[in-house]
Amino acid sequence: MRFARTAVLAAALTALLAPTTAHAAPTATATAAPGDTVALPVQDALAQLPVRLEDRTGYVGTAFKHWVDADKDGCNTRAEVLKAEAVIAPEQINRCSLIGGSWYSPYDDRYIEGPTGLDIDHLVPLAEAWDSGASAWSAAEREDYANDLGDDRALIAVSAASNRSKADQDPSTWLPPAAGYRCQYATDWVADKTRWGLSIDTAEQTALADVLATCPNAPVTVTLAR
């Protein structure tokens, strides 16, 4: 189950823990398996991410099928995220058409009225995931990634303007305009790459280290998807 995001930035900065499982929580990812939960300080998690050159050869957006209705309740992944993260709940009509409601976009520290001004951002963009290892995944694994409701850091409702400014960039070339959210953003980026076993490149590693050097070395808990 996803956790609803709070609209208050100060509270959002503490939302670092993903849902846990019955497995033990190893402190390193090297010996962990999919379904295990790992817990370690974010700077240690960053240090454990493999550093490799990125390769976008063959990438097309259709390689990641989204938005799907995995639980067949009439609401696709986009709608599920919107419902979970609403500050003021929208009205749901005709199975899963959403009207009204209010959301907080932490990237640019804005409140958005109504769902039409929002995008659902893949925290680690699809193209970036492809570059970082997803090119070798099966179609089913890429669909799971693109619709990941198992960790509330993976998908986030943000203003369309901020999401389109970000596009497929990593933290070496784009960080949230709201400077107060950057510690959370970098921490969540490391958590998401850890969850999916994705690599980072050297520029990305440097950018993340620079941001996290100004932040508390917060613990992160991640249930591994791969």
mmCIF file of the C-alpha atoms, coordinates in Angstrom:
data_MODEL
# 
_entry.id   MODEL 
# 
loop_
_atom_site.group_PDB 
_atom_site.id 
_atom_site.type_symbol 
_atom_site.label_atom_id 
_atom_site.label_alt_id 
_atom_site.label_comp_id 
_atom_site.label_asym_id 
_atom_site.label_entity_id 
_atom_site.label_seq_id 
_atom_site.pdbx_PDB_ins_code 
_atom_site.Cartn_x 
_atom_site.Cartn_y 
_atom_site.Cartn_z 
_atom_site.occupancy 
_atom_site.B_iso_or_equiv 
_atom_site.pdbx_formal_charge 
_atom_site.auth_seq_id 
_atom_site.auth_comp_id 
_atom_site.auth_asym_id 
_atom_site.auth_atom_id 
_atom_site.pdbx_PDB_model_num 
ATOM 1   C CA . MET A 1 1   ? 0.000   0.000   0.000   1.00 0.00 ? 1   MET A CA 1 
ATOM 2   C CA . ARG A 1 2   ? 1.177   3.502   -0.724  1.00 0.00 ? 2   ARG A CA 1 
ATOM 3   C CA . PHE A 1 3   ? 1.391   6.099   2.019   1.00 0.00 ? 3   PHE A CA 1 
ATOM 4   C CA . ALA A 1 4   ? -0.361  9.401   1.299   1.00 0.00 ? 4   ALA A CA 1 
ATOM 5   C CA . ARG A 1 5   ? 2.104   12.257  1.013   1.00 0.00 ? 5   ARG A CA 1 
ATOM 6   C CA . THR A 1 6   ? 1.616   15.123  3.395   1.00 0.00 ? 6   THR A CA 1 
ATOM 7   C CA . ALA A 1 7   ? 1.204   18.627  2.041   1.00 0.00 ? 7   ALA A CA 1 
ATOM 8   C CA . VAL A 1 8   ? 3.512   20.073  4.649   1.00 0.00 ? 8   VAL A CA 1 
ATOM 9   C CA . LEU A 1 9   ? 7.099   20.241  3.421   1.00 0.00 ? 9   LEU A CA 1 
ATOM 10  C CA . ALA A 1 10  ? 8.593   19.823  6.885   1.00 0.00 ? 10  ALA A CA 1 
ATOM 11  C CA . ALA A 1 11  ? 6.680   16.606  7.358   1.00 0.00 ? 11  ALA A CA 1 
ATOM 12  C CA . ALA A 1 12  ? 7.564   15.444  3.862   1.00 0.00 ? 12  ALA A CA 1 
ATOM 13  C CA . LEU A 1 13  ? 11.243  15.716  4.746   1.00 0.00 ? 13  LEU A CA 1 
ATOM 14  C CA . THR A 1 14  ? 10.764  13.010  7.396   1.00 0.00 ? 14  THR A CA 1 
ATOM 15  C CA . ALA A 1 15  ? 8.928   10.568  5.125   1.00 0.00 ? 15  ALA A CA 1 
ATOM 16  C CA . LEU A 1 16  ? 11.978  8.398   4.463   1.00 0.00 ? 16  LEU A CA 1 
ATOM 17  C CA . LEU A 1 17  ? 10.735  4.946   5.418   1.00 0.00 ? 17  LEU A CA 1 
ATOM 18  C CA . ALA A 1 18  ? 9.085   2.596   2.961   1.00 0.00 ? 18  ALA A CA 1 
ATOM 19  C CA . PRO A 1 19  ? 6.729   -0.204  4.055   1.00 0.00 ? 19  PRO A CA 1 
ATOM 20  C CA . THR A 1 20  ? 8.628   -3.100  5.596   1.00 0.00 ? 20  THR A CA 1 
ATOM 21  C CA . THR A 1 21  ? 8.181   -6.810  5.092   1.00 0.00 ? 21  THR A CA 1 
ATOM 22  C CA . ALA A 1 22  ? 8.506   -9.816  7.359   1.00 0.00 ? 22  ALA A CA 1 
ATOM 23  C CA . HIS A 1 23  ? 12.092  -10.296 6.160   1.00 0.00 ? 23  HIS A CA 1 
ATOM 24  C CA . ALA A 1 24  ? 15.045  -9.234  8.275   1.00 0.00 ? 24  ALA A CA 1 
ATOM 25  C CA . ALA A 1 25  ? 16.582  -5.887  7.373   1.00 0.00 ? 25  ALA A CA 1 
ATOM 26  C CA . PRO A 1 26  ? 20.160  -6.400  6.125   1.00 0.00 ? 26  PRO A CA 1 
ATOM 27  C CA . THR A 1 27  ? 22.466  -3.402  6.324   1.00 0.00 ? 27  THR A CA 1 
ATOM 28  C CA . ALA A 1 28  ? 24.004  -4.057  2.900   1.00 0.00 ? 28  ALA A CA 1 
ATOM 29  C CA . THR A 1 29  ? 22.484  -4.742  -0.484  1.00 0.00 ? 29  THR A CA 1 
ATOM 30  C CA . ALA A 1 30  ? 25.193  -7.065  -1.808  1.00 0.00 ? 30  ALA A CA 1 
ATOM 31  C CA . THR A 1 31  ? 23.809  -10.124 -0.021  1.00 0.00 ? 31  THR A CA 1 
ATOM 32  C CA . ALA A 1 32  ? 20.122  -9.143  -0.134  1.00 0.00 ? 32  ALA A CA 1 
ATOM 33  C CA . ALA A 1 33  ? 17.545  -10.649 -2.474  1.00 0.00 ? 33  ALA A CA 1 
ATOM 34  C CA . PRO A 1 34  ? 14.325  -9.336  -4.044  1.00 0.00 ? 34  PRO A CA 1 
ATOM 35  C CA . GLY A 1 35  ? 11.697  -8.949  -1.331  1.00 0.00 ? 35  GLY A CA 1 
ATOM 36  C CA . ASP A 1 36  ? 14.296  -8.339  1.376   1.00 0.00 ? 36  ASP A CA 1 
ATOM 37  C CA . THR A 1 37  ? 14.325  -5.035  3.208   1.00 0.00 ? 37  THR A CA 1 
ATOM 38  C CA . VAL A 1 38  ? 17.606  -3.168  3.576   1.00 0.00 ? 38  VAL A CA 1 
ATOM 39  C CA . ALA A 1 39  ? 18.198  -0.331  6.016   1.00 0.00 ? 39  ALA A CA 1 
ATOM 40  C CA . LEU A 1 40  ? 21.253  1.909   6.047   1.00 0.00 ? 40  LEU A CA 1 
ATOM 41  C CA . PRO A 1 41  ? 22.276  5.584   6.128   1.00 0.00 ? 41  PRO A CA 1 
ATOM 42  C CA . VAL A 1 42  ? 21.690  7.309   2.809   1.00 0.00 ? 42  VAL A CA 1 
ATOM 43  C CA . GLN A 1 43  ? 25.360  8.094   2.238   1.00 0.00 ? 43  GLN A CA 1 
ATOM 44  C CA . ASP A 1 44  ? 26.180  4.405   2.692   1.00 0.00 ? 44  ASP A CA 1 
ATOM 45  C CA . ALA A 1 45  ? 23.363  3.508   0.294   1.00 0.00 ? 45  ALA A CA 1 
ATOM 46  C CA . LEU A 1 46  ? 24.812  5.920   -2.260  1.00 0.00 ? 46  LEU A CA 1 
ATOM 47  C CA . ALA A 1 47  ? 28.261  4.371   -1.839  1.00 0.00 ? 47  ALA A CA 1 
ATOM 48  C CA . GLN A 1 48  ? 26.824  0.911   -2.585  1.00 0.00 ? 48  GLN A CA 1 
ATOM 49  C CA . LEU A 1 49  ? 25.225  1.880   -5.894  1.00 0.00 ? 49  LEU A CA 1 
ATOM 50  C CA . PRO A 1 50  ? 27.284  0.538   -8.823  1.00 0.00 ? 50  PRO A CA 1 
ATOM 51  C CA . VAL A 1 51  ? 28.926  3.247   -10.944 1.00 0.00 ? 51  VAL A CA 1 
ATOM 52  C CA . ARG A 1 52  ? 28.740  2.588   -14.679 1.00 0.00 ? 52  ARG A CA 1 
ATOM 53  C CA . LEU A 1 53  ? 28.562  4.438   -17.977 1.00 0.00 ? 53  LEU A CA 1 
ATOM 54  C CA . GLU A 1 54  ? 25.007  5.024   -19.171 1.00 0.00 ? 54  GLU A CA 1 
ATOM 55  C CA . ASP A 1 55  ? 23.729  3.857   -22.548 1.00 0.00 ? 55  ASP A CA 1 
ATOM 56  C CA . ARG A 1 56  ? 20.426  4.965   -24.070 1.00 0.00 ? 56  ARG A CA 1 
ATOM 57  C CA . THR A 1 57  ? 20.765  2.819   -27.182 1.00 0.00 ? 57  THR A CA 1 
ATOM 58  C CA . GLY A 1 58  ? 17.383  1.415   -28.209 1.00 0.00 ? 58  GLY A CA 1 
ATOM 59  C CA . TYR A 1 59  ? 15.299  3.414   -25.729 1.00 0.00 ? 59  TYR A CA 1 
ATOM 60  C CA . VAL A 1 60  ? 11.660  4.168   -26.566 1.00 0.00 ? 60  VAL A CA 1 
ATOM 61  C CA . GLY A 1 61  ? 9.036   5.292   -24.073 1.00 0.00 ? 61  GLY A CA 1 
ATOM 62  C CA . THR A 1 62  ? 6.780   2.420   -25.050 1.00 0.00 ? 62  THR A CA 1 
ATOM 63  C CA . ALA A 1 63  ? 9.318   0.010   -23.535 1.00 0.00 ? 63  ALA A CA 1 
ATOM 64  C CA . PHE A 1 64  ? 7.689   0.835   -20.165 1.00 0.00 ? 64  PHE A CA 1 
ATOM 65  C CA . LYS A 1 65  ? 3.942   0.139   -20.256 1.00 0.00 ? 65  LYS A CA 1 
ATOM 66  C CA . HIS A 1 66  ? 1.967   2.593   -18.115 1.00 0.00 ? 66  HIS A CA 1 
ATOM 67  C CA . TRP A 1 67  ? -0.491  3.558   -16.692 1.00 0.00 ? 67  TRP A CA 1 
ATOM 68  C CA . VAL A 1 68  ? -2.057  0.172   -15.906 1.00 0.00 ? 68  VAL A CA 1 
ATOM 69  C CA . ASP A 1 69  ? -4.884  -0.858  -13.582 1.00 0.00 ? 69  ASP A CA 1 
ATOM 70  C CA . ALA A 1 70  ? -3.037  -3.644  -11.816 1.00 0.00 ? 70  ALA A CA 1 
ATOM 71  C CA . ASP A 1 71  ? -5.738  -4.404  -9.239  1.00 0.00 ? 71  ASP A CA 1 
ATOM 72  C CA . LYS A 1 72  ? -8.618  -4.061  -11.745 1.00 0.00 ? 72  LYS A CA 1 
ATOM 73  C CA . ASP A 1 73  ? -10.538 -1.612  -9.566  1.00 0.00 ? 73  ASP A CA 1 
ATOM 74  C CA . GLY A 1 74  ? -11.123 0.863   -12.391 1.00 0.00 ? 74  GLY A CA 1 
ATOM 75  C CA . CYS A 1 75  ? -8.358  3.260   -11.292 1.00 0.00 ? 75  CYS A CA 1 
ATOM 76  C CA . ASN A 1 76  ? -5.062  3.188   -13.177 1.00 0.00 ? 76  ASN A CA 1 
ATOM 77  C CA . THR A 1 77  ? -1.702  3.966   -11.611 1.00 0.00 ? 77  THR A CA 1 
ATOM 78  C CA . ARG A 1 78  ? -1.970  7.700   -12.269 1.00 0.00 ? 78  ARG A CA 1 
ATOM 79  C CA . ALA A 1 79  ? -5.319  7.870   -10.514 1.00 0.00 ? 79  ALA A CA 1 
ATOM 80  C CA . GLU A 1 80  ? -4.091  5.771   -7.597  1.00 0.00 ? 80  GLU A CA 1 
ATOM 81  C CA . VAL A 1 81  ? -1.227  8.199   -6.995  1.00 0.00 ? 81  VAL A CA 1 
ATOM 82  C CA . LEU A 1 82  ? -3.529  11.208  -7.275  1.00 0.00 ? 82  LEU A CA 1 
ATOM 83  C CA . LYS A 1 83  ? -5.941  9.724   -4.749  1.00 0.00 ? 83  LYS A CA 1 
ATOM 84  C CA . ALA A 1 84  ? -3.144  8.787   -2.342  1.00 0.00 ? 84  ALA A CA 1 
ATOM 85  C CA . GLU A 1 85  ? -1.399  12.151  -2.427  1.00 0.00 ? 85  GLU A CA 1 
ATOM 86  C CA . ALA A 1 86  ? -4.343  14.550  -2.433  1.00 0.00 ? 86  ALA A CA 1 
ATOM 87  C CA . VAL A 1 87  ? -4.333  17.210  0.264   1.00 0.00 ? 87  VAL A CA 1 
ATOM 88  C CA . ILE A 1 88  ? -8.053  17.668  -0.299  1.00 0.00 ? 88  ILE A CA 1 
ATOM 89  C CA . ALA A 1 89  ? -9.572  14.504  -1.745  1.00 0.00 ? 89  ALA A CA 1 
ATOM 90  C CA . PRO A 1 90  ? -11.056 14.770  -5.227  1.00 0.00 ? 90  PRO A CA 1 
ATOM 91  C CA . GLU A 1 91  ? -14.518 13.517  -6.073  1.00 0.00 ? 91  GLU A CA 1 
ATOM 92  C CA . GLN A 1 92  ? -14.439 10.185  -7.878  1.00 0.00 ? 92  GLN A CA 1 
ATOM 93  C CA . ILE A 1 93  ? -17.133 9.602   -10.506 1.00 0.00 ? 93  ILE A CA 1 
ATOM 94  C CA . ASN A 1 94  ? -17.723 7.113   -13.315 1.00 0.00 ? 94  ASN A CA 1 
ATOM 95  C CA . ARG A 1 95  ? -15.523 4.481   -11.698 1.00 0.00 ? 95  ARG A CA 1 
ATOM 96  C CA . CYS A 1 96  ? -12.332 6.580   -11.613 1.00 0.00 ? 96  CYS A CA 1 
ATOM 97  C CA . SER A 1 97  ? -12.740 10.031  -13.130 1.00 0.00 ? 97  SER A CA 1 
ATOM 98  C CA . LEU A 1 98  ? -11.400 12.526  -10.601 1.00 0.00 ? 98  LEU A CA 1 
ATOM 99  C CA . ILE A 1 99  ? -12.701 16.077  -10.285 1.00 0.00 ? 99  ILE A CA 1 
ATOM 100 C CA . GLY A 1 100 ? -11.791 18.807  -7.843  1.00 0.00 ? 100 GLY A CA 1 
ATOM 101 C CA . GLY A 1 101 ? -9.333  18.194  -5.045  1.00 0.00 ? 101 GLY A CA 1 
ATOM 102 C CA . SER A 1 102 ? -6.037  19.832  -4.146  1.00 0.00 ? 102 SER A CA 1 
ATOM 103 C CA . TRP A 1 103 ? -2.404  18.670  -4.213  1.00 0.00 ? 103 TRP A CA 1 
ATOM 104 C CA . TYR A 1 104 ? 0.955   19.913  -3.011  1.00 0.00 ? 104 TYR A CA 1 
ATOM 105 C CA . SER A 1 105 ? 3.817   19.880  -5.519  1.00 0.00 ? 105 SER A CA 1 
ATOM 106 C CA . PRO A 1 106 ? 7.048   19.702  -3.484  1.00 0.00 ? 106 PRO A CA 1 
ATOM 107 C CA . TYR A 1 107 ? 9.340   20.213  -6.484  1.00 0.00 ? 107 TYR A CA 1 
ATOM 108 C CA . ASP A 1 108 ? 8.263   23.851  -6.767  1.00 0.00 ? 108 ASP A CA 1 
ATOM 109 C CA . ASP A 1 109 ? 6.512   24.391  -3.405  1.00 0.00 ? 109 ASP A CA 1 
ATOM 110 C CA . ARG A 1 110 ? 3.067   24.971  -4.921  1.00 0.00 ? 110 ARG A CA 1 
ATOM 111 C CA . TYR A 1 111 ? -0.498  23.919  -4.312  1.00 0.00 ? 111 TYR A CA 1 
ATOM 112 C CA . ILE A 1 112 ? -2.383  22.742  -7.384  1.00 0.00 ? 112 ILE A CA 1 
ATOM 113 C CA . GLU A 1 113 ? -6.169  22.813  -7.607  1.00 0.00 ? 113 GLU A CA 1 
ATOM 114 C CA . GLY A 1 114 ? -7.698  19.994  -9.635  1.00 0.00 ? 114 GLY A CA 1 
ATOM 115 C CA . PRO A 1 115 ? -5.897  17.060  -11.247 1.00 0.00 ? 115 PRO A CA 1 
ATOM 116 C CA . THR A 1 116 ? -5.403  18.523  -14.716 1.00 0.00 ? 116 THR A CA 1 
ATOM 117 C CA . GLY A 1 117 ? -2.411  20.649  -13.668 1.00 0.00 ? 117 GLY A CA 1 
ATOM 118 C CA . LEU A 1 118 ? -0.537  17.643  -12.338 1.00 0.00 ? 118 LEU A CA 1 
ATOM 119 C CA . ASP A 1 119 ? 1.820   15.081  -13.785 1.00 0.00 ? 119 ASP A CA 1 
ATOM 120 C CA . ILE A 1 120 ? 2.782   11.829  -12.100 1.00 0.00 ? 120 ILE A CA 1 
ATOM 121 C CA . ASP A 1 121 ? 6.558   11.876  -12.126 1.00 0.00 ? 121 ASP A CA 1 
ATOM 122 C CA . HIS A 1 122 ? 8.706   8.774   -12.168 1.00 0.00 ? 122 HIS A CA 1 
ATOM 123 C CA . LEU A 1 123 ? 11.251  9.970   -9.623  1.00 0.00 ? 123 LEU A CA 1 
ATOM 124 C CA . VAL A 1 124 ? 13.950  8.163   -11.586 1.00 0.00 ? 124 VAL A CA 1 
ATOM 125 C CA . PRO A 1 125 ? 12.712  8.815   -15.137 1.00 0.00 ? 125 PRO A CA 1 
ATOM 126 C CA . LEU A 1 126 ? 12.003  5.933   -17.474 1.00 0.00 ? 126 LEU A CA 1 
ATOM 127 C CA . ALA A 1 127 ? 14.841  6.900   -19.821 1.00 0.00 ? 127 ALA A CA 1 
ATOM 128 C CA . GLU A 1 128 ? 17.234  7.177   -16.878 1.00 0.00 ? 128 GLU A CA 1 
ATOM 129 C CA . ALA A 1 129 ? 16.156  3.748   -15.654 1.00 0.00 ? 129 ALA A CA 1 
ATOM 130 C CA . TRP A 1 130 ? 16.788  2.346   -19.146 1.00 0.00 ? 130 TRP A CA 1 
ATOM 131 C CA . ASP A 1 131 ? 20.270  3.892   -19.162 1.00 0.00 ? 131 ASP A CA 1 
ATOM 132 C CA . SER A 1 132 ? 20.988  2.482   -15.709 1.00 0.00 ? 132 SER A CA 1 
ATOM 133 C CA . GLY A 1 133 ? 20.104  -1.159  -16.236 1.00 0.00 ? 133 GLY A CA 1 
ATOM 134 C CA . ALA A 1 134 ? 16.438  -1.476  -17.230 1.00 0.00 ? 134 ALA A CA 1 
ATOM 135 C CA . SER A 1 135 ? 17.380  -2.045  -20.873 1.00 0.00 ? 135 SER A CA 1 
ATOM 136 C CA . ALA A 1 136 ? 18.255  -5.610  -19.820 1.00 0.00 ? 136 ALA A CA 1 
ATOM 137 C CA . TRP A 1 137 ? 14.961  -6.220  -18.009 1.00 0.00 ? 137 TRP A CA 1 
ATOM 138 C CA . SER A 1 138 ? 11.946  -8.108  -19.275 1.00 0.00 ? 138 SER A CA 1 
ATOM 139 C CA . ALA A 1 139 ? 8.887   -6.191  -20.478 1.00 0.00 ? 139 ALA A CA 1 
ATOM 140 C CA . ALA A 1 140 ? 7.051   -7.309  -17.335 1.00 0.00 ? 140 ALA A CA 1 
ATOM 141 C CA . GLU A 1 141 ? 9.787   -5.926  -15.074 1.00 0.00 ? 141 GLU A CA 1 
ATOM 142 C CA . ARG A 1 142 ? 9.723   -2.596  -16.897 1.00 0.00 ? 142 ARG A CA 1 
ATOM 143 C CA . GLU A 1 143 ? 5.928   -2.464  -16.526 1.00 0.00 ? 143 GLU A CA 1 
ATOM 144 C CA . ASP A 1 144 ? 6.300   -3.114  -12.800 1.00 0.00 ? 144 ASP A CA 1 
ATOM 145 C CA . TYR A 1 145 ? 8.837   -0.305  -12.565 1.00 0.00 ? 145 TYR A CA 1 
ATOM 146 C CA . ALA A 1 146 ? 6.675   2.156   -14.460 1.00 0.00 ? 146 ALA A CA 1 
ATOM 147 C CA . ASN A 1 147 ? 3.695   1.448   -12.188 1.00 0.00 ? 147 ASN A CA 1 
ATOM 148 C CA . ASP A 1 148 ? 5.481   0.993   -8.867  1.00 0.00 ? 148 ASP A CA 1 
ATOM 149 C CA . LEU A 1 149 ? 2.921   1.532   -6.104  1.00 0.00 ? 149 LEU A CA 1 
ATOM 150 C CA . GLY A 1 150 ? 4.934   -0.552  -3.660  1.00 0.00 ? 150 GLY A CA 1 
ATOM 151 C CA . ASP A 1 151 ? 7.142   2.334   -2.549  1.00 0.00 ? 151 ASP A CA 1 
ATOM 152 C CA . ASP A 1 152 ? 5.706   5.814   -2.192  1.00 0.00 ? 152 ASP A CA 1 
ATOM 153 C CA . ARG A 1 153 ? 8.976   7.413   -3.303  1.00 0.00 ? 153 ARG A CA 1 
ATOM 154 C CA . ALA A 1 154 ? 8.814   5.956   -6.815  1.00 0.00 ? 154 ALA A CA 1 
ATOM 155 C CA . LEU A 1 155 ? 5.905   8.001   -8.195  1.00 0.00 ? 155 LEU A CA 1 
ATOM 156 C CA . ILE A 1 156 ? 4.952   11.493  -7.116  1.00 0.00 ? 156 ILE A CA 1 
ATOM 157 C CA . ALA A 1 157 ? 2.250   13.955  -8.112  1.00 0.00 ? 157 ALA A CA 1 
ATOM 158 C CA . VAL A 1 158 ? 3.879   17.267  -9.035  1.00 0.00 ? 158 VAL A CA 1 
ATOM 159 C CA . SER A 1 159 ? 3.033   20.311  -11.109 1.00 0.00 ? 159 SER A CA 1 
ATOM 160 C CA . ALA A 1 160 ? 3.118   19.631  -14.827 1.00 0.00 ? 160 ALA A CA 1 
ATOM 161 C CA . ALA A 1 161 ? 5.492   22.579  -15.252 1.00 0.00 ? 161 ALA A CA 1 
ATOM 162 C CA . SER A 1 162 ? 8.092   21.187  -12.841 1.00 0.00 ? 162 SER A CA 1 
ATOM 163 C CA . ASN A 1 163 ? 7.856   17.682  -14.251 1.00 0.00 ? 163 ASN A CA 1 
ATOM 164 C CA . ARG A 1 164 ? 8.316   18.871  -17.814 1.00 0.00 ? 164 ARG A CA 1 
ATOM 165 C CA . SER A 1 165 ? 11.246  21.028  -16.764 1.00 0.00 ? 165 SER A CA 1 
ATOM 166 C CA . LYS A 1 166 ? 12.849  17.932  -15.255 1.00 0.00 ? 166 LYS A CA 1 
ATOM 167 C CA . ALA A 1 167 ? 12.013  15.654  -18.222 1.00 0.00 ? 167 ALA A CA 1 
ATOM 168 C CA . ASP A 1 168 ? 14.472  12.729  -18.195 1.00 0.00 ? 168 ASP A CA 1 
ATOM 169 C CA . GLN A 1 169 ? 17.322  14.486  -16.372 1.00 0.00 ? 169 GLN A CA 1 
ATOM 170 C CA . ASP A 1 170 ? 19.211  13.103  -13.406 1.00 0.00 ? 170 ASP A CA 1 
ATOM 171 C CA . PRO A 1 171 ? 20.432  15.182  -10.419 1.00 0.00 ? 171 PRO A CA 1 
ATOM 172 C CA . SER A 1 172 ? 23.619  16.220  -12.236 1.00 0.00 ? 172 SER A CA 1 
ATOM 173 C CA . THR A 1 173 ? 21.549  18.493  -14.489 1.00 0.00 ? 173 THR A CA 1 
ATOM 174 C CA . TRP A 1 174 ? 18.264  19.024  -12.620 1.00 0.00 ? 174 TRP A CA 1 
ATOM 175 C CA . LEU A 1 175 ? 17.245  19.464  -9.017  1.00 0.00 ? 175 LEU A CA 1 
ATOM 176 C CA . PRO A 1 176 ? 13.884  20.664  -7.655  1.00 0.00 ? 176 PRO A CA 1 
ATOM 177 C CA . PRO A 1 177 ? 13.531  24.462  -7.802  1.00 0.00 ? 177 PRO A CA 1 
ATOM 178 C CA . ALA A 1 178 ? 12.364  24.310  -4.164  1.00 0.00 ? 178 ALA A CA 1 
ATOM 179 C CA . ALA A 1 179 ? 15.788  24.139  -2.517  1.00 0.00 ? 179 ALA A CA 1 
ATOM 180 C CA . GLY A 1 180 ? 14.270  22.949  0.758   1.00 0.00 ? 180 GLY A CA 1 
ATOM 181 C CA . TYR A 1 181 ? 13.168  19.729  -0.939  1.00 0.00 ? 181 TYR A CA 1 
ATOM 182 C CA . ARG A 1 182 ? 16.537  18.763  -2.370  1.00 0.00 ? 182 ARG A CA 1 
ATOM 183 C CA . CYS A 1 183 ? 17.685  16.634  0.575   1.00 0.00 ? 183 CYS A CA 1 
ATOM 184 C CA . GLN A 1 184 ? 14.472  14.623  0.311   1.00 0.00 ? 184 GLN A CA 1 
ATOM 185 C CA . TYR A 1 185 ? 14.803  14.379  -3.469  1.00 0.00 ? 185 TYR A CA 1 
ATOM 186 C CA . ALA A 1 186 ? 18.384  13.100  -3.383  1.00 0.00 ? 186 ALA A CA 1 
ATOM 187 C CA . THR A 1 187 ? 17.579  10.650  -0.582  1.00 0.00 ? 187 THR A CA 1 
ATOM 188 C CA . ASP A 1 188 ? 14.550  9.307   -2.445  1.00 0.00 ? 188 ASP A CA 1 
ATOM 189 C CA . TRP A 1 189 ? 16.577  9.027   -5.678  1.00 0.00 ? 189 TRP A CA 1 
ATOM 190 C CA . VAL A 1 190 ? 19.154  6.854   -3.918  1.00 0.00 ? 190 VAL A CA 1 
ATOM 191 C CA . ALA A 1 191 ? 16.378  4.775   -2.339  1.00 0.00 ? 191 ALA A CA 1 
ATOM 192 C CA . ASP A 1 192 ? 14.636  4.223   -5.682  1.00 0.00 ? 192 ASP A CA 1 
ATOM 193 C CA . LYS A 1 193 ? 17.833  3.193   -7.452  1.00 0.00 ? 193 LYS A CA 1 
ATOM 194 C CA . THR A 1 194 ? 18.607  0.849   -4.574  1.00 0.00 ? 194 THR A CA 1 
ATOM 195 C CA . ARG A 1 195 ? 15.120  -0.677  -4.726  1.00 0.00 ? 195 ARG A CA 1 
ATOM 196 C CA . TRP A 1 196 ? 15.467  -1.494  -8.412  1.00 0.00 ? 196 TRP A CA 1 
ATOM 197 C CA . GLY A 1 197 ? 19.176  -2.353  -8.518  1.00 0.00 ? 197 GLY A CA 1 
ATOM 198 C CA . LEU A 1 198 ? 20.002  0.492   -10.895 1.00 0.00 ? 198 LEU A CA 1 
ATOM 199 C CA . SER A 1 199 ? 23.446  2.003   -11.412 1.00 0.00 ? 199 SER A CA 1 
ATOM 200 C CA . ILE A 1 200 ? 24.599  5.610   -11.407 1.00 0.00 ? 200 ILE A CA 1 
ATOM 201 C CA . ASP A 1 201 ? 27.144  7.416   -13.566 1.00 0.00 ? 201 ASP A CA 1 
ATOM 202 C CA . THR A 1 202 ? 29.994  9.517   -12.213 1.00 0.00 ? 202 THR A CA 1 
ATOM 203 C CA . ALA A 1 203 ? 28.323  12.905  -12.761 1.00 0.00 ? 203 ALA A CA 1 
ATOM 204 C CA . GLU A 1 204 ? 25.175  11.658  -11.032 1.00 0.00 ? 204 GLU A CA 1 
ATOM 205 C CA . GLN A 1 205 ? 27.248  10.243  -8.165  1.00 0.00 ? 205 GLN A CA 1 
ATOM 206 C CA . THR A 1 206 ? 29.029  13.571  -7.670  1.00 0.00 ? 206 THR A CA 1 
ATOM 207 C CA . ALA A 1 207 ? 25.798  15.571  -7.766  1.00 0.00 ? 207 ALA A CA 1 
ATOM 208 C CA . LEU A 1 208 ? 24.088  13.298  -5.243  1.00 0.00 ? 208 LEU A CA 1 
ATOM 209 C CA . ALA A 1 209 ? 27.111  13.356  -2.940  1.00 0.00 ? 209 ALA A CA 1 
ATOM 210 C CA . ASP A 1 210 ? 27.231  17.159  -3.114  1.00 0.00 ? 210 ASP A CA 1 
ATOM 211 C CA . VAL A 1 211 ? 23.573  17.479  -2.149  1.00 0.00 ? 211 VAL A CA 1 
ATOM 212 C CA . LEU A 1 212 ? 23.711  14.849  0.577   1.00 0.00 ? 212 LEU A CA 1 
ATOM 213 C CA . ALA A 1 213 ? 26.817  16.441  2.107   1.00 0.00 ? 213 ALA A CA 1 
ATOM 214 C CA . THR A 1 214 ? 24.563  19.323  3.166   1.00 0.00 ? 214 THR A CA 1 
ATOM 215 C CA . CYS A 1 215 ? 21.870  17.017  4.604   1.00 0.00 ? 215 CYS A CA 1 
ATOM 216 C CA . PRO A 1 216 ? 21.500  14.783  7.671   1.00 0.00 ? 216 PRO A CA 1 
ATOM 217 C CA . ASN A 1 217 ? 22.816  11.286  6.915   1.00 0.00 ? 217 ASN A CA 1 
ATOM 218 C CA . ALA A 1 218 ? 19.269  10.010  7.246   1.00 0.00 ? 218 ALA A CA 1 
ATOM 219 C CA . PRO A 1 219 ? 18.503  6.277   7.416   1.00 0.00 ? 219 PRO A CA 1 
ATOM 220 C CA . VAL A 1 220 ? 16.627  4.819   4.491   1.00 0.00 ? 220 VAL A CA 1 
ATOM 221 C CA . THR A 1 221 ? 14.675  1.572   4.473   1.00 0.00 ? 221 THR A CA 1 
ATOM 222 C CA . VAL A 1 222 ? 14.061  -0.026  1.094   1.00 0.00 ? 222 VAL A CA 1 
ATOM 223 C CA . THR A 1 223 ? 12.282  -3.218  0.091   1.00 0.00 ? 223 THR A CA 1 
ATOM 224 C CA . LEU A 1 224 ? 14.155  -4.551  -2.924  1.00 0.00 ? 224 LEU A CA 1 
ATOM 225 C CA . ALA A 1 225 ? 12.106  -5.068  -6.075  1.00 0.00 ? 225 ALA A CA 1 
ATOM 226 C CA . ARG A 1 226 ? 14.940  -6.828  -7.914  1.00 0.00 ? 226 ARG A CA 1 
# 
